[in-house]
Amino acid sequence: MTAPRKPRTLRLSRRGFMTASAMAAATAALTGTGTGRAAAATYNGTTYTVPGEWVPHAGCLMAFPWDADDNWGDKLPAVQNEVAEVARAIAQFEPVTMVANPGMAATVRQKVGPTVTVIEYPINDCWPRDNGPIFGVDPGGRKLLGLDFQFNGWGNKFPFDKDDNLPTGVCDYLKVPRLPVGMVFEGGALLQDGQGTIIGTEECLLNPNRNPNMTKAQIEAALLDAYQATKMIWLPYGMYGDTVTNGHVDLVAAYAGPARLLINLPSDTGNPNYPRLSENKRVLQASTDARGRSFQLTEMNQLPTFTVGTDEVITFSYTNYYPTATGVVVPTANVPASDTAALAVIQSLFPGKRIVGVPATTLAWGGGGVHCITQQIPKTG
């Protein structure tokens, strides 16, 4: 395992960075380093494809939050409890590997319990969907490849010196080859079906705080190469108020199977998300996937808001779920009517699976949910 890189960012919390009025200008000045097309996901002559999340998993990768100064402040115990509960919920369905910062394995094991495997590697925070390796599978379904994109703390907003190296430690632990990809990217910024289609938002992927030297066409080509996909669908918008990820697609939509999507669309036409997510729906209705199939769209009308401490949280999303072979782990908002209705919608999409709701209000305060703190490891063999 390699030593972490020297920190290159200010030590700002995910929630607190937007309080400075000059941060927008500062973020624009602190940009990514991607300059062109990424190499295709080919390793030793074999091409690897990132599969849909519904394929069988060998397990789930997670990371445990530990540094109150980095992000969470007095909310650290609450988010640790939520991460631990998500891990235990997923472990009912598949193995979970939790990364702990060095020296913390014993403490983390006490919190997550005996059903979760704990390993140590330097980390900043708990978001391996965005900074962990993204796994491709070879055509025979026998071998994995870890794609290692550059990670810059969601546009140089937060510390990332350790998290940018997480793919190295994970691939070494799993004994999986690792392929660096020459662009800044977070896994939560794309949905994929493993059958040729990828979906992302213009709001996030074209933000100049990621890859300012790449055009839209170059970004699309690089992602198609890396995922081994043939068609990219660009949605205009992420969630209203998503100042953390600048519009990750997993807060507004999720695959439920081939050509089947759950999309957020509030029932209240006065909700600031309504015009934005209506436009996303219009784009999807007018699109077909890489195999020419029209999308079957299911609307999630529940977009609850709530407070954590004195802060209002407006970016909670039920689409930020984690599917397994026999169950789906879904974030809940502690808003009973909304939670009940949302879980029923997701149950209708996965009638043969057990739906498990897990509290995720503190995670939502931090900018994410269940999907954001997990990364599936596809099954091979």
Buried (B, 14 or more C-beta within 10 A) or exposed (E): EEEBEEEEBBEBBBBEBBEEEEBEEBBBEBBBEBEEBBEBBBBEEBBBBBBBBBBBBBBBBBBBBBBBEBBBEEBBEBBBEBBBBBBBBBBBBBBBBBBBBEEBBEBBBEBBEEEBBBBBBBBBBBBBBBBBBBBBBBEEBEBBBBBBBBBBBBBBBBBBBBBBBBBBBBBBBBEBBBBEBBBBBBBBBBBBBBBBBBBBBBBBBBBBBBBBEBEEEBBBBBBBBBBBBEBBBBBBBBBBBBBBBBBBBBBBBBBBBBBBBBBBBBEEEEBEBBEBBEEBBEBBEEBBBBEEBEBEBBBBBBBBBBEBEEEEBBBBBBBBBBBBEEBBBBBBBEBEEBBEBBBEBBBEBBEEBEBBBBBBBBBBBBBBBBBBBBBBBBBBE
